[in-house]
Amino acid sequence: MGERTITRQLAVVRHGQAQPAPPGGADIQRALTTTGEQEARAAGQRLASMWGTLDLVLHSPAVRTTQTWQTLATELPELPAEQVWPTRDVYEATVPDLLAALGDVPEECQRVLLVGHAPGIPALVGHLTGGYPQGWSTGQVGVIDLPAGLPWADLYEGCGTRIG
């Protein structure tokens, strides 16, 4: 039997449904609704069935993305705190911002989860796969196969295939 080439995989999740910002309140402080918590739990179950474990998590520091990660994580094997990276680069991010954040991922990481916001998350999926999604609902998960050995810092337009 031939040796299987292990691809890198990137899972992207849009945060779960969030409460509206109170009058004069900051967007970054919006918390998940009960529905958002359910969406995050379902995303965690989906990732657990597809992957089982992951190597690194990048997420926006917004309350809703942090809560999405924390809820999603209850469905996965525990990840050490040093493998969870809240990063401002994922909040209000464009595709170049997200690619720059992914460029900091250590090369030994094969399965990376990015928890962020629309429109950045669906735009990144479109950029990496060439298939631009029509909308991206809260709590939605996408998994992208990337070429084996392609450095995280060298991700390019059309390099991936969406598998989930």
N, CA and C atoms as an extended XYZ file, in Angstrom:
492
Properties=species:S:1:pos:R:3:atomname:S:1:resname:S:1:resid:I:1 pbc="F F F"
N         0.828       -1.187        0.000 N   MET     1
C         0.000        0.000        0.000 CA  MET     1
C         0.868        1.245        0.000 C   MET     1
N         0.451        2.258       -0.744 N   GLY     2
C         1.194        3.511       -0.780 CA  GLY     2
C         0.981        4.304        0.491 C   GLY     2
N         1.949        5.149        0.789 N   GLU     3
C         1.841        5.997        1.968 CA  GLU     3
C         0.874        7.137        1.683 C   GLU     3
N        -0.030        7.384        2.602 N   ARG     4
C        -1.025        8.445        2.442 CA  ARG     4
C        -0.369        9.796        2.729 C   ARG     4
N        -0.555       10.736        1.823 N   THR     5
C        -0.051       12.083        2.042 CA  THR     5
C        -1.038       12.814        2.937 C   THR     5
N        -0.563       13.316        4.042 N   ILE     6
C        -1.430       14.040        4.972 CA  ILE     6
C        -1.499       15.487        4.541 C   ILE     6
N        -2.714       15.918        4.263 N   THR     7
C        -2.907       17.312        3.897 CA  THR     7
C        -3.075       18.125        5.166 C   THR     7
N        -2.921       19.391        5.007 N   ARG     8
C        -3.279       20.306        6.088 CA  ARG     8
C        -4.749       20.608        5.920 C   ARG     8
N        -5.389       20.896        7.030 N   GLN     9
C        -6.793       21.263        6.973 CA  GLN     9
C        -7.038       22.495        7.827 C   GLN     9
N        -7.879       23.345        7.298 N   LEU    10
C        -8.302       24.546        7.993 CA  LEU    10
C        -9.806       24.473        8.153 C   LEU    10
N       -10.268       24.548        9.386 N   ALA    11
C       -11.704       24.658        9.643 CA  ALA    11
C       -11.979       26.107       10.000 C   ALA    11
N       -13.051       26.628        9.432 N   VAL    12
C       -13.465       27.994        9.737 CA  VAL    12
C       -14.883       27.950       10.290 C   VAL    12
N       -15.119       28.747       11.307 N   VAL    13
C       -16.441       28.823       11.933 CA  VAL    13
C       -16.781       30.293       12.123 C   VAL    13
N       -17.982       30.638       11.706 N   ARG    14
C       -18.491       31.964       12.054 CA  ARG    14
C       -19.090       31.843       13.443 C   ARG    14
N       -18.881       32.835       14.277 N   HIS    15
C       -19.413       32.821       15.639 CA  HIS    15
C       -20.901       32.496       15.631 C   HIS    15
N       -21.385       31.990       16.759 N   GLY    16
C       -22.819       31.731       16.909 CA  GLY    16
C       -23.610       33.025       16.983 C   GLY    16
N       -24.912       32.862       16.865 N   GLN    17
C       -25.809       34.022       16.927 CA  GLN    17
C       -25.538       34.835       18.195 C   GLN    17
N       -25.469       36.156       18.022 N   ALA    18
C       -25.134       37.037       19.148 CA  ALA    18
C       -26.267       38.012       19.428 C   ALA    18
N       -26.277       38.460       20.665 N   GLN    19
C       -27.232       39.489       21.071 CA  GLN    19
C       -26.866       40.803       20.393 C   GLN    19
N       -27.865       41.665       20.169 N   PRO    20
C       -27.516       42.988       19.633 CA  PRO    20
C       -26.745       43.792       20.680 C   PRO    20
N       -25.953       44.704       20.189 N   ALA    21
C       -25.235       45.595       21.114 CA  ALA    21
C       -26.252       46.515       21.791 C   ALA    21
N       -26.110       46.722       23.098 N   PRO    22
C       -27.006       47.662       23.765 CA  PRO    22
C       -26.734       49.076       23.256 C   PRO    22
N       -27.687       49.982       23.398 N   PRO    23
C       -27.451       51.361       22.962 CA  PRO    23
C       -26.138       51.890       23.553 C   PRO    23
N       -25.281       52.359       22.676 N   GLY    24
C       -23.993       52.887       23.117 CA  GLY    24
C       -22.971       51.815       23.451 C   GLY    24
N       -23.363       50.532       23.339 N   GLY    25
C       -22.463       49.422       23.667 CA  GLY    25
C       -21.530       49.095       22.511 C   GLY    25
N       -20.434       48.471       22.833 N   ALA    26
C       -19.432       48.117       21.837 CA  ALA    26
C       -19.774       46.783       21.173 C   ALA    26
N       -19.593       46.718       19.866 N   ASP    27
C       -19.840       45.486       19.106 CA  ASP    27
C       -19.020       44.321       19.652 C   ASP    27
N       -17.794       44.581       20.035 N   ILE    28
C       -16.888       43.525       20.495 CA  ILE    28
C       -17.391       42.838       21.773 C   ILE    28
N       -18.293       43.499       22.502 N   GLN    29
C       -18.805       42.958       23.766 CA  GLN    29
C       -20.076       42.117       23.607 C   GLN    29
N       -20.603       41.988       22.397 N   ARG    30
C       -21.833       41.224       22.184 CA  ARG    30
C       -21.634       39.757       22.556 C   ARG    30
N       -22.558       39.229       23.345 N   ALA    31
C       -22.481       37.844       23.824 CA  ALA    31
C       -23.393       36.943       22.984 C   ALA    31
N       -23.157       35.639       23.073 N   LEU    32
C       -23.999       34.671       22.378 CA  LEU    32
C       -25.394       34.620       22.976 C   LEU    32
N       -26.358       34.334       22.129 N   THR    33
C       -27.713       34.022       22.577 CA  THR    33
C       -27.762       32.531       22.890 C   THR    33
N       -28.876       32.060       23.404 N   THR    34
C       -29.049       30.619       23.631 CA  THR    34
C       -28.926       29.868       22.309 C   THR    34
N       -29.498       30.427       21.246 N   THR    35
C       -29.371       29.816       19.915 CA  THR    35
C       -27.909       29.767       19.498 C   THR    35
N       -27.170       30.838       19.753 N   GLY    36
C       -25.754       30.877       19.417 CA  GLY    36
C       -24.955       29.808       20.145 C   GLY    36
N       -25.291       29.564       21.404 N   GLU    37
C       -24.629       28.496       22.164 CA  GLU    37
C       -24.930       27.135       21.537 C   GLU    37
N       -26.166       26.928       21.111 N   GLN    38
C       -26.539       25.666       20.463 CA  GLN    38
C       -25.796       25.505       19.133 C   GLN    38
N       -25.679       26.599       18.377 N   GLU    39
C       -24.943       26.547       17.113 CA  GLU    39
C       -23.473       26.197       17.347 C   GLU    39
N       -22.887       26.788       18.379 N   ALA    40
C       -21.476       26.508       18.691 CA  ALA    40
C       -21.290       25.053       19.110 C   ALA    40
N       -22.203       24.547       19.911 N   ARG    41
C       -22.119       23.142       20.337 CA  ARG    41
C       -22.222       22.218       19.117 C   ARG    41
N       -23.144       22.518       18.214 N   ALA    42
C       -23.300       21.714       16.997 CA  ALA    42
C       -22.039       21.776       16.134 C   ALA    42
N       -21.410       22.947       16.057 N   ALA    43
C       -20.156       23.079       15.307 CA  ALA    43
C       -19.074       22.207       15.927 C   ALA    43
N       -19.014       22.188       17.245 N   GLY    44
C       -18.040       21.331       17.937 CA  GLY    44
C       -18.293       19.861       17.672 C   GLY    44
N       -19.548       19.457       17.658 N   GLN    45
C       -19.892       18.061       17.369 CA  GLN    45
C       -19.479       17.694       15.949 C   GLN    45
N       -19.714       18.614       15.030 N   ARG    46
C       -19.343       18.353       13.637 CA  ARG    46
C       -17.829       18.195       13.500 C   ARG    46
N       -17.074       19.101       14.127 N   LEU    47
C       -15.614       18.986       14.064 CA  LEU    47
C       -15.114       17.722       14.749 C   LEU    47
N       -15.738       17.366       15.855 N   ALA    48
C       -15.341       16.134       16.556 CA  ALA    48
C       -15.548       14.922       15.660 C   ALA    48
N       -16.636       14.894       14.906 N   SER    49
C       -16.890       13.743       14.034 CA  SER    49
C       -15.956       13.729       12.829 C   SER    49
N       -15.536       14.920       12.359 N   MET    50
C       -14.645       14.998       11.194 CA  MET    50
C       -13.182       14.805       11.572 C   MET    50
N       -12.770       15.410       12.693 N   TRP    51
C       -11.357       15.463       13.047 CA  TRP    51
C       -11.009       14.718       14.324 C   TRP    51
N       -11.821       14.830       15.318 N   GLY    52
C       -11.448       14.312       16.632 CA  GLY    52
C       -10.620       15.312       17.407 C   GLY    52
N        -9.455       15.652       16.899 N   THR    53
C        -8.578       16.604       17.592 CA  THR    53
C        -8.133       17.692       16.617 C   THR    53
N        -7.592       18.744       17.179 N   LEU    54
C        -7.014       19.795       16.355 CA  LEU    54
C        -5.737       20.277       17.012 C   LEU    54
N        -4.951       21.022       16.231 N   ASP    55
C        -3.628       21.431       16.696 CA  ASP    55
C        -3.572       22.858       17.235 C   ASP    55
N        -4.418       23.735       16.698 N   LEU    56
C        -4.337       25.143       17.071 CA  LEU    56
C        -5.665       25.823       16.766 C   LEU    56
N        -6.005       26.805       17.598 N   VAL    57
C        -7.212       27.603       17.391 CA  VAL    57
C        -6.815       29.072       17.353 C   VAL    57
N        -7.291       29.767       16.333 N   LEU    58
C        -7.186       31.219       16.260 CA  LEU    58
C        -8.601       31.750       16.374 C   LEU    58
N        -8.819       32.744       17.215 N   HIS    59
C       -10.152       33.329       17.282 CA  HIS    59
C       -10.061       34.815       17.589 C   HIS    59
N       -11.088       35.499       17.165 N   SER    60
C       -11.216       36.923       17.441 CA  SER    60
C       -11.369       37.113       18.950 C   SER    60
N       -10.951       38.253       19.486 N   PRO    61
C       -11.137       38.512       20.910 CA  PRO    61
C       -12.555       38.974       21.258 C   PRO    61
N       -13.429       39.096       20.274 N   ALA    62
C       -14.813       39.489       20.555 CA  ALA    62
C       -15.447       38.463       21.497 C   ALA    62
N       -16.311       38.930       22.374 N   VAL    63
C       -16.962       38.047       23.346 CA  VAL    63
C       -17.659       36.887       22.632 C   VAL    63
N       -18.378       37.177       21.550 N   ARG    64
C       -19.148       36.125       20.884 CA  ARG    64
C       -18.268       35.054       20.240 C   ARG    64
N       -17.094       35.424       19.724 N   THR    65
C       -16.216       34.407       19.147 CA  THR    65
C       -15.502       33.622       20.240 C   THR    65
N       -15.138       34.291       21.299 N   THR    66
C       -14.529       33.589       22.439 CA  THR    66
C       -15.521       32.596       23.022 C   THR    66
N       -16.766       33.012       23.193 N   GLN    67
C       -17.792       32.099       23.719 CA  GLN    67
C       -18.076       30.961       22.732 C   GLN    67
N       -18.045       31.265       21.433 N   THR    68
C       -18.251       30.207       20.435 CA  THR    68
C       -17.152       29.162       20.580 C   THR    68
N       -15.900       29.600       20.656 N   TRP    69
C       -14.801       28.653       20.826 CA  TRP    69
C       -14.978       27.854       22.113 C   TRP    69
N       -15.245       28.524       23.221 N   GLN    70
C       -15.352       27.836       24.514 CA  GLN    70
C       -16.473       26.807       24.507 C   GLN    70
N       -17.598       27.117       23.874 N   THR    71
C       -18.715       26.176       23.807 CA  THR    71
C       -18.388       25.038       22.849 C   THR    71
N       -17.854       25.368       21.700 N   LEU    72
C       -17.440       24.374       20.707 CA  LEU    72
C       -16.426       23.402       21.320 C   LEU    72
N       -15.513       23.929       22.107 N   ALA    73
C       -14.444       23.127       22.703 CA  ALA    73
C       -14.952       22.053       23.653 C   ALA    73
N       -16.157       22.233       24.200 N   THR    74
C       -16.688       21.218       25.112 CA  THR    74
C       -16.965       19.907       24.392 C   THR    74
N       -17.003       19.933       23.075 N   GLU    75
C       -17.274       18.729       22.273 CA  GLU    75
C       -15.999       18.064       21.767 C   GLU    75
N       -14.852       18.661       22.045 N   LEU    76
C       -13.567       18.181       21.536 CA  LEU    76
C       -12.635       17.803       22.686 C   LEU    76
N       -11.609       16.999       22.401 N   PRO    77
C       -10.594       16.755       23.426 CA  PRO    77
C        -9.971       18.080       23.866 C   PRO    77
N        -9.605       18.164       25.124 N   GLU    78
C        -9.056       19.412       25.672 CA  GLU    78
C        -7.790       19.824       24.930 C   GLU    78
N        -7.699       21.111       24.679 N   LEU    79
C        -6.542       21.686       24.002 CA  LEU    79
C        -5.790       22.558       25.003 C   LEU    79
N        -4.475       22.415       25.121 N   PRO    80
C        -3.721       23.250       26.053 CA  PRO    80
C        -3.907       24.740       25.724 C   PRO    80
N        -3.926       25.574       26.741 N   ALA    81
C        -4.154       27.013       26.586 CA  ALA    81
C        -3.183       27.647       25.599 C   ALA    81
N        -1.939       27.168       25.538 N   GLU    82
C        -0.967       27.777       24.627 CA  GLU    82
C        -1.265       27.465       23.161 C   GLU    82
N        -2.229       26.599       22.896 N   GLN    83
C        -2.629       26.276       21.520 CA  GLN    83
C        -3.930       26.991       21.131 C   GLN    83
N        -4.365       27.920       21.958 N   VAL    84
C        -5.552       28.734       21.679 CA  VAL    84
C        -5.084       30.184       21.629 C   VAL    84
N        -5.204       30.786       20.454 N   TRP    85
C        -4.674       32.122       20.228 CA  TRP    85
C        -5.780       33.115       19.922 C   TRP    85
N        -6.224       33.885       20.923 N   PRO    86
C        -7.104       35.002       20.585 CA  PRO    86
C        -6.249       36.069       19.896 C   PRO    86
N        -6.706       36.552       18.763 N   THR    87
C        -5.913       37.535       18.035 CA  THR    87
C        -6.791       38.616       17.424 C   THR    87
N        -6.415       39.834       17.671 N   ARG    88
C        -7.146       41.004       17.165 CA  ARG    88
C        -7.213       40.988       15.640 C   ARG    88
N        -6.261       40.320       14.990 N   ASP    89
C        -6.212       40.269       13.526 CA  ASP    89
C        -7.424       39.556       12.923 C   ASP    89
N        -8.192       38.841       13.725 N   VAL    90
C        -9.344       38.101       13.227 CA  VAL    90
C       -10.639       38.906       13.401 C   VAL    90
N       -10.592       39.971       14.194 N   TYR    91
C       -11.773       40.812       14.408 CA  TYR    91
C       -11.836       41.857       13.304 C   TYR    91
N       -13.010       41.998       12.685 N   GLU    92
C       -13.211       42.932       11.570 CA  GLU    92
C       -12.158       42.711       10.487 C   GLU    92
N       -11.853       41.451       10.209 N   ALA    93
C       -10.745       41.085        9.334 CA  ALA    93
C       -11.158       40.956        7.870 C   ALA    93
N       -10.242       41.351        7.018 N   THR    94
C       -10.344       41.120        5.582 CA  THR    94
C        -9.568       39.839        5.265 C   THR    94
N        -9.643       39.392        4.026 N   VAL    95
C        -8.880       38.203        3.636 CA  VAL    95
C        -7.384       38.398        3.896 C   VAL    95
N        -6.770       39.511        3.503 N   PRO    96
C        -5.341       39.680        3.815 CA  PRO    96
C        -5.048       39.622        5.327 C   PRO    96
N        -5.947       40.161        6.150 N   ASP    97
C        -5.759       40.089        7.606 CA  ASP    97
C        -5.768       38.630        8.076 C   ASP    97
N        -6.723       37.866        7.576 N   LEU    98
C        -6.849       36.459        7.994 CA  LEU    98
C        -5.666       35.635        7.495 C   LEU    98
N        -5.235       35.891        6.272 N   LEU    99
C        -4.052       35.189        5.757 CA  LEU    99
C        -2.818       35.526        6.586 C   LEU    99
N        -2.688       36.778        7.009 N   ALA   100
C        -1.551       37.176        7.853 CA  ALA   100
C        -1.610       36.456        9.197 C   ALA   100
N        -2.799       36.351        9.785 N   ALA   101
C        -2.941       35.631       11.060 CA  ALA   101
C        -2.577       34.164       10.882 C   ALA   101
N        -3.030       33.556        9.795 N   LEU   102
C        -2.703       32.152        9.526 CA  LEU   102
C        -1.214       31.974        9.240 C   LEU   102
N        -0.578       33.007        8.729 N   GLY   103
C         0.849       32.944        8.443 CA  GLY   103
C         1.707       32.770        9.685 C   GLY   103
N         1.140       33.065       10.862 N   ASP   104
C         1.869       32.888       12.125 CA  ASP   104
C         1.728       31.485       12.706 C   ASP   104
N         0.914       30.644       12.079 N   VAL   105
C         0.692       29.283       12.588 CA  VAL   105
C         1.981       28.469       12.439 C   VAL   105
N         2.398       27.775       13.495 N   PRO   106
C         3.594       26.939       13.404 CA  PRO   106
C         3.443       25.844       12.340 C   PRO   106
N         4.504       25.567       11.647 N   GLU   107
C         4.467       24.605       10.537 CA  GLU   107
C         4.073       23.196       10.955 C   GLU   107
N         4.297       22.833       12.212 N   GLU   108
C         3.931       21.475       12.642 CA  GLU   108
C         2.418       21.291       12.795 C   GLU   108
N         1.668       22.359       12.764 N   CYS   109
C         0.207       22.275       12.907 CA  CYS   109
C        -0.416       21.784       11.609 C   CYS   109
N        -1.201       20.726       11.691 N   GLN   110
C        -1.867       20.167       10.518 CA  GLN   110
C        -3.348       20.521       10.459 C   GLN   110
N        -3.995       20.635       11.621 N   ARG   111
C        -5.424       20.941       11.692 CA  ARG   111
C        -5.625       22.182       12.535 C   ARG   111
N        -6.062       23.242       11.867 N   VAL   112
C        -6.209       24.545       12.510 CA  VAL   112
C        -7.663       24.991       12.406 C   VAL   112
N        -8.160       25.549       13.491 N   LEU   113
C        -9.512       26.101       13.537 CA  LEU   113
C        -9.416       27.617       13.648 C   LEU   113
N       -10.197       28.303       12.819 N   LEU   114
C       -10.290       29.754       12.835 CA  LEU   114
C       -11.736       30.124       13.138 C   LEU   114
N       -11.966       30.821       14.252 N   VAL   115
C       -13.309       31.259       14.633 CA  VAL   115
C       -13.358       32.771       14.457 C   VAL   115
N       -14.214       33.215       13.556 N   GLY   116
C       -14.256       34.631       13.247 CA  GLY   116
C       -15.630       35.135       12.867 C   GLY   116
N       -15.638       36.089       11.975 N   HIS   117
C       -16.827       36.871       11.652 CA  HIS   117
C       -17.067       36.900       10.146 C   HIS   117
N       -18.309       37.209        9.774 N   ALA   118
C       -18.618       37.536        8.382 CA  ALA   118
C       -18.449       39.049        8.247 C   ALA   118
N       -17.990       39.518        7.132 N   PRO   119
C       -17.808       38.823        5.863 CA  PRO   119
C       -16.430       38.189        5.670 C   PRO   119
N       -15.530       38.301        6.654 N   GLY   120
C       -14.173       37.774        6.492 CA  GLY   120
C       -14.106       36.268        6.290 C   GLY   120
N       -14.856       35.517        7.100 N   ILE   121
C       -14.794       34.050        7.017 CA  ILE   121
C       -15.251       33.549        5.646 C   ILE   121
N       -16.450       33.914        5.155 N   PRO   122
C       -16.827       33.411        3.836 CA  PRO   122
C       -15.916       33.926        2.718 C   PRO   122
N       -15.399       35.137        2.856 N   ALA   123
C       -14.474       35.657        1.845 CA  ALA   123
C       -13.187       34.834        1.821 C   ALA   123
N       -12.702       34.417        2.981 N   LEU   124
C       -11.509       33.569        3.052 CA  LEU   124
C       -11.781       32.218        2.390 C   LEU   124
N       -12.927       31.631        2.673 N   VAL   125
C       -13.286       30.350        2.040 CA  VAL   125
C       -13.265       30.510        0.527 C   VAL   125
N       -13.885       31.569        0.034 N   GLY   126
C       -13.896       31.804       -1.405 CA  GLY   126
C       -12.505       32.006       -1.973 C   GLY   126
N       -11.692       32.762       -1.270 N   HIS   127
C       -10.324       33.024       -1.724 CA  HIS   127
C        -9.525       31.720       -1.817 C   HIS   127
N        -9.607       30.907       -0.780 N   LEU   128
C        -8.790       29.688       -0.745 CA  LEU   128
C        -9.298       28.594       -1.683 C   LEU   128
N       -10.600       28.570       -1.947 N   THR   129
C       -11.173       27.461       -2.727 CA  THR   129
C       -11.651       27.870       -4.119 C   THR   129
N       -11.828       29.168       -4.350 N   GLY   130
C       -12.381       29.614       -5.614 CA  GLY   130
C       -13.894       29.503       -5.664 C   GLY   130
N       -14.498       28.934       -4.622 N   GLY   131
C       -15.945       28.810       -4.540 CA  GLY   131
C       -16.478       29.752       -3.485 C   GLY   131
N       -16.970       30.894       -3.915 N   TYR   132
C       -17.440       31.904       -2.971 CA  TYR   132
C       -18.838       31.560       -2.485 C   TYR   132
N       -18.992       31.299       -1.184 N   PRO   133
C       -20.305       30.924       -0.653 CA  PRO   133
C       -21.294       32.079       -0.722 C   PRO   133
N       -22.543       31.733       -0.939 N   GLN   134
C       -23.626       32.719       -0.921 CA  GLN   134
C       -24.120       32.808        0.515 C   GLN   134
N       -23.525       33.695        1.292 N   GLY   135
C       -23.877       33.816        2.706 CA  GLY   135
C       -23.124       32.807        3.556 C   GLY   135
N       -23.129       33.060        4.836 N   TRP   136
C       -22.462       32.160        5.795 CA  TRP   136
C       -23.174       32.372        7.115 C   TRP   136
N       -24.015       31.436        7.488 N   SER   137
C       -24.852       31.610        8.671 CA  SER   137
C       -24.038       31.522        9.962 C   SER   137
N       -24.606       32.057       11.028 N   THR   138
C       -23.932       31.969       12.328 CA  THR   138
C       -23.771       30.506       12.704 C   THR   138
N       -22.624       30.183       13.265 N   GLY   139
C       -22.326       28.823       13.684 CA  GLY   139
C       -21.918       27.888       12.562 C   GLY   139
N       -21.916       28.370       11.325 N   GLN   140
C       -21.579       27.494       10.195 CA  GLN   140
C       -20.104       27.115       10.206 C   GLN   140
N       -19.844       25.851        9.847 N   VAL   141
C       -18.498       25.295        9.792 CA  VAL   141
C       -18.135       25.015        8.337 C   VAL   141
N       -16.916       25.305        7.982 N   GLY   142
C       -16.371       24.904        6.688 CA  GLY   142
C       -15.004       24.303        6.914 C   GLY   142
N       -14.693       23.240        6.189 N   VAL   143
C       -13.382       22.599        6.306 CA  VAL   143
C       -12.736       22.592        4.924 C   VAL   143
N       -11.493       23.025        4.898 N   ILE   144
C       -10.756       23.157        3.650 CA  ILE   144
C        -9.504       22.286        3.708 C   ILE   144
N        -9.350       21.416        2.717 N   ASP   145
C        -8.105       20.665        2.538 CA  ASP   145
C        -7.102       21.585        1.859 C   ASP   145
N        -5.884       21.582        2.371 N   LEU   146
C        -4.800       22.379        1.809 CA  LEU   146
C        -3.674       21.445        1.391 C   LEU   146
N        -2.856       21.830        0.446 N   PRO   147
C        -1.773       20.951        0.000 CA  PRO   147
C        -0.805       20.601        1.128 C   PRO   147
N        -0.418       19.339        1.161 N   ALA   148
C         0.564       18.879        2.151 CA  ALA   148
C         1.852       19.668        1.969 C   ALA   148
N         2.396       20.131        3.074 N   GLY   149
C         3.676       20.820        3.037 CA  GLY   149
C         3.614       22.288        2.647 C   GLY   149
N         2.450       22.774        2.223 N   LEU   150
C         2.347       24.200        1.902 CA  LEU   150
C         2.424       24.989        3.203 C   LEU   150
N         3.423       25.850        3.347 N   PRO   151
C         3.516       26.630        4.583 CA  PRO   151
C         2.271       27.494        4.789 C   PRO   151
N         1.869       27.636        6.028 N   TRP   152
C         0.712       28.460        6.366 CA  TRP   152
C         0.896       29.880        5.844 C   TRP   152
N         2.109       30.371        5.851 N   ALA   153
C         2.381       31.738        5.391 CA  ALA   153
C         2.276       31.873        3.873 C   ALA   153
N         2.186       30.745        3.169 N   ASP   154
C         2.166       30.783        1.704 CA  ASP   154
C         0.823       30.390        1.098 C   ASP   154
N        -0.243       30.407        1.898 N   LEU   155
C        -1.562       30.094        1.349 CA  LEU   155
C        -1.871       31.074        0.218 C   LEU   155
N        -2.434       30.567       -0.850 N   TYR   156
C        -2.689       31.424       -2.015 CA  TYR   156
C        -4.080       31.159       -2.577 C   TYR   156
N        -4.534       32.049       -3.402 N   GLU   157
C        -5.865       31.964       -3.989 CA  GLU   157
C        -6.031       30.653       -4.746 C   GLU   157
N        -7.078       29.914       -4.408 N   GLY   158
C        -7.387       28.665       -5.091 CA  GLY   158
C        -6.599       27.452       -4.651 C   GLY   158
N        -5.822       27.553       -3.572 N   CYS   159
C        -4.965       26.436       -3.152 CA  CYS   159
C        -5.714       25.319       -2.444 C   CYS   159
N        -6.938       25.572       -1.993 N   GLY   160
C        -7.647       24.598       -1.175 CA  GLY   160
C        -8.874       24.024       -1.849 C   GLY   160
N        -9.383       22.962       -1.223 N   THR   161
C       -10.612       22.312       -1.658 CA  THR   161
C       -11.537       22.212       -0.447 C   THR   161
N       -12.737       22.727       -0.586 N   ARG   162
C       -13.694       22.642        0.529 CA  ARG   162
C       -14.258       21.236        0.579 C   ARG   162
N       -14.117       20.606        1.744 N   ILE   163
C       -14.607       19.242        1.914 CA  ILE   163
C       -15.773       19.167        2.882 C   ILE   163
N       -16.093       20.247        3.503 N   GLY   164
C       -17.201       20.229        4.451 CA  GLY   164
C       -17.662       21.611        4.777 C   GLY   164
